[in-house]
């Protein structure tokens, strides 16, 4: 089927906008590539240090300067349930590498913080910045310049984006991402949500709440709701950075280990010493970034990726913005209902057809670029499969022709809704994003008086004091990246959900973030510019009538223009947010971070080699520009 015209138009616009930066990026990664093994650039002393502790046979291979050397970059720790299974992976990888005459080395570890542990805590203010810290740690691991390919072990929220950003700064190296898989299904997510609301209402105690949470999060593997961690896995699949169908195979199973060994073999095969050189900087291009946005929308994925995908794209010299998300959302159907957008968890999604089914349906509907490069080579159609174990090896079979459960997963011809459920809001309060895939239609328009809070703690104090039993729009400001690191405000969800269930018309407007697990309450998030950068949320006063209209894309303070323009921002004392729990170490991040719509990143685009004379405005798109095939896109990047 031919490409949907909106997909074509958005891709063309991104390629045109990105041209000088992408060209600079590709030139940079080509310059980093060496003839022969990368370690040939090292002196004998350098190389001797690199393999000093290696077993004799591995050391001999590295001396001979022929065998590929594969880096293992891991975000392992055993507090984070999703990453605990990675403890075993390095040994599996090293044995698989030796079996094919290659060498694998643990190049370095990266931080891996759990947002589930830090929700509502001071440590959450380091969470977003941990993404760029992980990218830096990845760069340090690879900076030894001894590796010909890399395997990246990570799953969770900021970790996969950080690993990929780091990998893209070494874009001349092939990269395969290796997941650990979800934990088995525990307490139903809907029941967990109900118990949280009862606790927020004071109807049950801490012991009952803790028992519920322990039944939900009960073993090794990723949390089973469709938040940022599992959205990461969907995106790695559709961008072709996983072996097909690897995302949702549970940990510590023979198939999981076989997939890890297969990923090792593939990394060696796509190194410069293998069959086909496929560097990650060529895998991640304009088309794969658009594919990632489409898959996010089609599955009701996490709003955090309206930050992370922008930052990932930036690392590859590609410029995207919220207009691109919004325009694609208007034509991408919602194919999956996974909590918080439905009752099922990711294990149910996997059983119903999983990632291969979604990719095939979107390809057949003309809503994905098929002509992309993946870790398998050319073409996304090769990823419309699912893995099985045959003996001790992985085999792939076509994804199921029909959904195994239409309540969880549907074909593109019969979607849950005609659009992807992510909207751009704009008005005199700034620009924001809202996820409506889990918001019932009757809650998508809220017009109510503002109640202003400068922290989530202020909000919770008011809620617990019984002051919020009314219709209102909560303005929770000074939560942007410059102010306090842009923490997730998921701790507000049970309270707001309880008020909504009681019949109150409530909404949230914030320059902060919400968790990927948040859902049914309308929340205009990532409001940009943030208050500390002069954003208009600082002008809002208690009692101002606020209109949040997700259907029309409106975010407006209904205040007379003359009065609105005469107001200044109310200041807040943020000193307590800048010390303690290590936050003082991140002052440099707060000082240099970009706006939310620019990815909330602490790094910039590649410096252009030159700006073409005809491109005075890099964001302008020629009216006659279109991309209907691979050659036109390649030409645009020359």
Steps between C-alpha positions, in 0.01 A plus 500: 500500500621852424608725783238712668545857370532645850782257581669609179454869573622484859807295401583747224468793738726335758763413238501855363516655846780264605712508186803702619518323836449152361767557236743611769413196710553252216833661413607471863420130533664420167817673620499285816489173305834328454618251242535176691428457869454813711773393743757534220507871590642419843867482588638170622497632856138613464395162365690303761312688772170422325544120502729452800239314708356298211518119469786386278289404198310831500828687542646320199203597282538864597874491431441364150292807407241307297216387728225749586495629856151554638433745782246417769349817646262406779261686729489207743412536863299266721268758656336578168287193427514548123879504504569231757498227230793672327731359769524177296523652152873581473596135540242390243632766261867415549439130437297575187777729370772241560296238315523704178860614540420846635575659837257679734611724784305675773579855393316681776193539714257789508266631770148361505258668735146376556227761467271265688724537805545877470142609414410791727848497655788750468697248292242534221654839423808316369299263283480690172860615528606139552424446129784728393721369781444150359593627154821639647575174681444316170745733329759433771455125455556524126770767511775237532460459122565127507159379385351413162136462610302536820219331687290727722322346798215719622123526521364772723387856476803725451740212451426387145484859370828577680671189363382581148609863522842378613510238224416761237798707606699194393281459194774329299459191720227242440265468796249239609273570798439203728191502726438291810123456467196566723422339833214252502150635558413584859214695654284656230600859424138617532479351851831662594369839384179457701694421819723805449192722480357345817826576678497859371147533641616370839273194479780243534836504677861469394518126568218427254655731241844339534355151462325607179817656360706192590253279311529729196879527501592150605799367308779556248411684181339818379182637657216369287305821436561691178706788635828641379703181552278285281452785253880496468481135401237565234714777353816288492302237308359738237833683461664164427743515792376175661501158348136462396255421777760510777322764708245303700656157562510445876837486682699193596347274235677296231354720224621816675856360520487381139397849385789652694747261336346572159536875559871443567545312176316769309716775649810320370339447157423870454842619614755609241656156535169322440274436204329840478610820669195671655594791728236628741534852363356375170226291664363803683398742226204723417282210393572287806426795730162549328435127535570530871249783539238301311550188713481708817169649387353173374557329834409788736857528624657727759493879472859500625598420142390845390826591677715192446440448128585865438828455691579170323437662163719796596789262577475375139481850350122487450259774611143412597240688703153463648334609175635181344351287779167684476468472123582129500264438792212624286539212253647214707234266643517364854558123470574400861329536836757433772477644851465794568316520165317173566487210743759268340871491581793451262493123545144498368609728217783263413266199501249683279753557219772727639733731313513303175123529460507876562786560256333295226164674543659844483711408198198362318309822577778715351582647840860383538804536275596150389819609319712552809818334620477286813743271680379230259583706192262666258127504560268520800280219366755252641385607848140384453586174675515343844777286651476136607746251640602208281740280690740757649468748213258781416280475196257762378151442364256748349297701750145370551267590211229606746497644850470247778286741701314789341456662840879547512628521143319585178577518129543841337165458323316467833687722748393603847501857374586673175782707649795437727372692800791743540412865447682830488339776708576868454374836615603782728631248754760367253536172313438164666425138421211292628436128472129430459505130412405416859282809562128445447343741248289671768817602686694642205368856536530669839424865572546582867673741740874471549656388825870582491770288666876539480568138594325166512541506877284815517234322296498193723477709816192674359348167397556340839351809670179451299540825306470349151147357500394728215541558127845641422802495274817436699786718379814330631787717388875539552530134404695549175850371426673825596302538822541161662581241233141447379389222736208275422190601697342155499444524876214742421316244286313309776374825656388651170347168391304478823361851455405424140325180605304704757357709216732797517628661179877504549810532285871555543715758322873487570843573360603169656446140386256225574588133520446274204264316735270802534175496313140594565529859630559765227851635547666769289866427565845620394356854468762694312661738561528409865438765763869543585561587134224762500215265424146635546394249767667746737226755425214277609322595822258302717151534359598570137268307271707242308383316191663171407344367181677185380265465205571849360862516619445804725678592824383843602467726803171682442636832623466833318804568281580832665500350848690190387773698327539730800571212738846381597598154615471419865833383633566185700780402734664197340805484726376184672482325161867561428669331796479161663469154347784594265306776327780754548716291264249559222512880504683492166212302350239748622708787363547357149191289433289583195125551493263204517412524132872485422532172690597645840856416397837620621669440164450670166465411136811418297656820369409535132781472249332787316155648468382496137438852370146416394416377851480826692244346732590140593140436606352604167367223274489553121146455377603266219721276716383140532657165573352197332802273497835435662704690240320827556568483873866417444534792258347732756774409744790565265 
